[in-house]
Amino acid sequence: MDFELTEDQKKQKESFAGLCAKEIAPRAEFTDKEAVFPEENIRLLGKVGFLGMGFPEEYGGSKGDPVIRAVLGEELAKACASTYLSAGASSGLFGIPVLKFGTQTQKKKYLPGVLSGEKMGALAITEPQAGSDMLGMKTGAQKSGNGWLINGSKTLITNGPVADYYVVAAYTDKEKKRDGISLFIVEKGTKGFSSGKPFDKLGVRGSPTSDLFFDGCEVPGENLLGEVNKGFLQLARTLSHGRIGMAVYSLGIAQACLEESISYAQERTAFGKKLAHFQDVHFKIADMKMYIDVGRELIYKAAWMLDQDDSQSVLFASIAKLFMSEHTTKIASDAVQIFGGYGFIKGYKVERLYRDSKLGEIGEGTSEIQRTIITKLVEDQY
Ligand SMILES: Cc1cc2nc3c(=O)[nH]c(=O)nc-3n(C[C@H](O)[C@H](O)[C@H](O)COP(=O)(O)OP(=O)(O)OC[C@H]3O[C@@H](n4cnc5c(N)ncnc54)[C@H](O)[C@@H]3O)c2cc1C
């Protein structure tokens, strides 16, 4: 057992952290304040190979595995959570199912653009009446000649307003419930498809989220992704990556909170002393450090298990996501507390981190759903 990153991983982390601090972090406040999609960040991440990590070279990818993606992902989420979320939805939530279940033609057509950052991808599962309860979705796809006709709507879709390509979940046989869902690739501009305006959100305001509408949307037969009626299983495999991705999102935010809190406590004075001399501030910082370090180890373990195709990887992805996201909302709240009144004011980074932190407990399955999954998987073992 080796708990150390390799020399190569450490070097990659250092160099990517430098890039994020120099190019991405300075734009984070504007991105949040004006709710603008940070397109230039996505292009940059494509250019430096971050989006393509772990994908085969023939589709524009580069060397990498879930562990190094987590290591570098922390740096990106720390610099700008909006950029991290949109980048992850594009190359991860869209790219991974296309890579795992797509035909050679689909991979060649869709992956290079998404991995270079020139095109954006999205994954659309959630519907107005069905989020946690995925099987409650109503969107359906009916065979029509050589293709499919999709009817229904999706909501809360990351990159909804800006994506070029969408992986869309729809019932192809509603009676069969989980064995009746299929995935389709829908391109922007397809007849019968439209996306809504970006929602005005609490956090990750630079990552656009919207409704999607399918009104007799005509999808050619070759846009079925993987096998018909196998969509639920395909999504389950995709969501393990997504949950680790969401845990990394929380980790990056938590680490940023810790760093902000330490430097503020060292400079701010009250009662003639630096805040860093008050025991209550020590305790908050010690707890932050403890939960961040434990969470990081858990995330690396879950990522490593996913890479090994370990049968426990689904369980550990949920554990890592649940642990890190819930501690991060507490860490962000403590960071605001350390900043006192200024922590409540726009322009102070911890104010943004506090708002961004909450999504970790909701996206990729809420905390309640993670607890349900963990209990089910643990019960199955006994
Ligand atoms: C910024 C943002 C980006 C998102 N991006 C995407 C995306 O790219 N693609 C996508 O498909 N979706 C996306 N989502 C949707 C997200 O996955 C859902 O919001 C989430 O799964 C919860 O579903 P819901 O909102 O319908 O809540 P509901 O399912 O209605 O849940 C409401 C509450 O009830 C609880 N609850 C529900 N069922 C149970 C149960 N069985 N036991 C205990 N408690 C339960 C939940 O935990 C929650 O607290 C995004 C959401 C946000 C906010």
The ligand as a MOL file (V3000), in Angstrom:
LIG
                    3D

  0  0  0     0  0            999 V3000
M  V30 BEGIN CTAB
M  V30 COUNTS 53 58 0 0 0
M  V30 BEGIN ATOM
M  V30 1 C -26.6290 23.3070 -10.5790 0
M  V30 2 C -27.2370 21.9790 -10.9170 0
M  V30 3 C -26.7350 21.2560 -11.9850 0
M  V30 4 C -27.3300 20.0340 -12.3350 0
M  V30 5 N -26.8640 19.3680 -13.4450 0
M  V30 6 C -27.5230 18.2730 -13.8950 0
M  V30 7 C -27.1470 17.6410 -15.1290 0
M  V30 8 O -26.1830 18.0420 -15.7760 0
M  V30 9 N -27.8740 16.5760 -15.5520 0
M  V30 10 C -28.9600 16.1090 -14.8630 0
M  V30 11 O -29.5950 15.1580 -15.3240 0
M  V30 12 N -29.3360 16.6700 -13.6750 0
M  V30 13 C -28.6440 17.7370 -13.1870 0
M  V30 14 N -29.0220 18.3360 -12.0050 0
M  V30 15 C -30.1690 17.8070 -11.2750 0
M  V30 16 C -29.7710 17.0570 -10.0020 0
M  V30 17 O -29.1570 15.8350 -10.3420 0
M  V30 18 C -31.0510 16.8700 -9.1850 0
M  V30 19 O -31.4210 18.1540 -8.7140 0
M  V30 20 C -30.8680 15.9140 -8.0190 0
M  V30 21 O -30.6670 14.6040 -8.4660 0
M  V30 22 C -32.1140 15.9210 -7.0940 0
M  V30 23 O -33.2830 15.7520 -7.8030 0
M  V30 24 P -34.4970 16.7970 -7.6150 0
M  V30 25 O -33.9350 18.1660 -7.7460 0
M  V30 26 O -35.5980 16.4090 -8.5340 0
M  V30 27 O -34.9450 16.6170 -6.1220 0
M  V30 28 P -36.0220 15.5430 -5.5740 0
M  V30 29 O -35.7180 14.2270 -6.1370 0
M  V30 30 O -37.3880 16.1040 -5.7640 0
M  V30 31 O -35.6580 15.5480 -4.0270 0
M  V30 32 C -36.1030 16.5750 -3.1410 0
M  V30 33 C -35.6520 16.1790 -1.7460 0
M  V30 34 O -36.2620 14.9250 -1.3900 0
M  V30 35 C -35.2520 14.0080 -1.0350 0
M  V30 36 N -35.6180 12.6410 -1.4730 0
M  V30 37 C -36.0740 12.2550 -2.6930 0
M  V30 38 N -36.2390 10.9310 -2.7260 0
M  V30 39 C -35.8800 10.4650 -1.5030 0
M  V30 40 C -35.8030 9.1770 -0.9090 0
M  V30 41 N -36.1130 8.0790 -1.5840 0
M  V30 42 N -35.3790 9.0720 0.3730 0
M  V30 43 C -35.0360 10.1900 1.0680 0
M  V30 44 N -35.0710 11.4230 0.5740 0
M  V30 45 C -35.4780 11.5680 -0.7060 0
M  V30 46 C -34.0010 14.4690 -1.7600 0
M  V30 47 O -32.8180 13.9570 -1.1570 0
M  V30 48 C -34.1350 15.9640 -1.6240 0
M  V30 49 O -33.6840 16.3670 -0.3730 0
M  V30 50 C -28.4120 19.5290 -11.5960 0
M  V30 51 C -28.8870 20.2470 -10.4800 0
M  V30 52 C -28.3190 21.4540 -10.1530 0
M  V30 53 C -28.8640 22.2130 -8.9620 0
M  V30 END ATOM
M  V30 BEGIN BOND
M  V30 1 1 1 2
M  V30 2 1 2 3
M  V30 3 2 2 52
M  V30 4 2 3 4
M  V30 5 1 4 5
M  V30 6 1 4 50
M  V30 7 2 5 6
M  V30 8 1 6 7
M  V30 9 1 6 13
M  V30 10 2 7 8
M  V30 11 1 7 9
M  V30 12 1 9 10
M  V30 13 2 10 11
M  V30 14 1 10 12
M  V30 15 2 12 13
M  V30 16 1 13 14
M  V30 17 1 14 15
M  V30 18 1 14 50
M  V30 19 1 15 16
M  V30 20 1 16 17
M  V30 21 1 16 18
M  V30 22 1 18 19
M  V30 23 1 18 20
M  V30 24 1 20 21
M  V30 25 1 20 22
M  V30 26 1 22 23
M  V30 27 1 23 24
M  V30 28 2 24 25
M  V30 29 1 24 26
M  V30 30 1 24 27
M  V30 31 1 27 28
M  V30 32 2 28 29
M  V30 33 1 28 30
M  V30 34 1 28 31
M  V30 35 1 31 32
M  V30 36 1 32 33
M  V30 37 1 33 34
M  V30 38 1 33 48
M  V30 39 1 34 35
M  V30 40 1 35 36
M  V30 41 1 35 46
M  V30 42 1 36 37
M  V30 43 1 36 45
M  V30 44 2 37 38
M  V30 45 1 38 39
M  V30 46 1 39 40
M  V30 47 2 39 45
M  V30 48 1 40 41
M  V30 49 2 40 42
M  V30 50 1 42 43
M  V30 51 2 43 44
M  V30 52 1 44 45
M  V30 53 1 46 47
M  V30 54 1 46 48
M  V30 55 1 48 49
M  V30 56 2 50 51
M  V30 57 1 51 52
M  V30 58 1 52 53
M  V30 END BOND
M  V30 END CTAB
M  END
